[in-house]
């Protein structure tokens, strides 16, 4: 379906296919007006074209740099540059009217992205150029970018921030700073958290941006399997995966279709398969089957559902979300998000133990995966939720395969039907999922928060 980009004709066709599959499997519609769809209105801002040069040296849009689109961003820029290492607030100095180069290092003790942004603004900078860190090997920078778009819910307050935000390919740093400093050495030091100099490159930054905006709508697809126990009718379990992908974008090895097979079409298919296996036979609790739109654009579909739910939010007991799953090596270890925060973690641990699958907390919290898919919106709303990632042991062949996929498959056209797949691992996860859903939807007690959890609404500031 042409990669199912949010708001595209391919996405709409895919949504109709999912609705038809849900219907054939015996679900009932739970969208708006008695249908299968919940329409989500959005606004898109896109950098359709960008021309950037420093001292006459050009940079290639989406290959050497990308831009964070914003409605109020300037369309023409001419400014001096300031290189300020990690852009610690105490070391920035006065950078009024300048674009500031900052290493985007993800290391404890160094400024975060939000801290860099805030510090540069406070010091008078007109924008920030973040140097993507090739040393962040747990999730290396991906070049080229598919496109430069920002999509927000139509109900969101209009962004009036004119602060310019660019992301720079580390390979292009030499082009930006010119002579006088060794760009390769700066990159190595920046990736290792070593001390960096401060300097102002001699040449000016010049840019022209072509900005386009449009309104779009894209639907969530929502089906319902009624429960069999009237006493549990107010304890619905939401099973979800995101239907959207990237669609068409910048070609990689001549291919411009970002298929999104494992991210996340395969797991919308798993929701369909579970519905088919039930043949309309309910669990004790009601189960909501949701295929979200706009996940790749900011978790927008699940936000829209929780703000205007087609099933009363007070009657939703939990969410089990499917994303970030990569069945490309054996499943003997499973990362479980919010493992010790809710009873869902206990249920997942028990099911995994019977199957001989070890479980773990997220071993790479610096990637912030818990907040990067739709389970986070349920957690933020105070609803117990969980999600999963195939785990690996350090130094193993599974780790090698996983790392390579993030270099060559993640958010790239190569996430397609011809990629490496471990079909036994995929089947093992499917069995884990079926069993977990049955356990959660049929047990006497509803999912609940652990008293000591920092995510527990009762313990939040």
Number of C-alpha atoms within 10 A of each C-alpha: 16 18 25 27 26 26 20 19 14 16 23 20 13 20 26 15 13 23 23 13 17 27 19 15 20 19 28 21 21 22 22 16 10 11 14 26 23 25 17 23 18 21 17 20 20 21 22 14 14 20 14 20 18 22 15 12 13 17 22 14 19 20 17 20 23 24 22 16 22 24 19 15 19 16 14 13 17 16 16 19 26 25 22 22 25 27 28 18 18 8 12 22 15 13 21 17 16 23 27 28 29 26 29 25 23 19 13 9 7 16 20 17 17 8 14 23 22 15 20 28 18 15 17 17 23 20 23 23 23 24 25 23 22 20 18 17 12 14 16 15 19 18 17 19 20 23 18 18 18 18 22 20 22 15 11 9 8 13 11 10 11 13 18 20 20 16 20 28 21 20 16 18 19 16 17 23 23 16 11 10 13 12 19 14 11 20 22 14 16 22 20 15 19 11 11 16 10 16 15 15 20 16 17 18 21 18 17 15 19 13 19 14 16 10 14 16 18 24 25 28 30 29 27 25 26 20 21 15 13 11 10 19 16 17 22 27 25 22 22 26 29 28 32 32 27 23 21 19 19 19 15 17 8 8 13 17 23 28 25 27 19 24 27 24 21 21 23 24 16 17 22 21 16 17 25 18 12 14 13 18 16 20 20 22 27 26 26 23 26 28 30 28 32 31 22 22 19 17 21 22 32 28 21 21 21 15 11 12 17 16 15 11 17 11 14 21 23 27 26 23 22 25 23 19 20 22 21 20 22 19 23 17 17 22 19 22 22 24 22 16 21 23 21 30 23 14 18 24 21 15 19 22 12 10 14 11 17 15 21 14 15 20 11 10 9 13 14 10 16 18 14 16 21 30 28 25 21 22 20 14 13 16 24 29 31 26 26 25 20 22 25 21 12 9 8 10 13 18 15 14 14 20 16 13 19 17 17 14 22 19 21 27 26 21 21 17 12 8 12 14 15 14 13 14 18 19 13 17 22 17 15 17 20 16 16 20 21 13 17 22 25 19 12 11 11 18 23 16 21 16 13 12 15 14 19 19 16 12 10 8 5
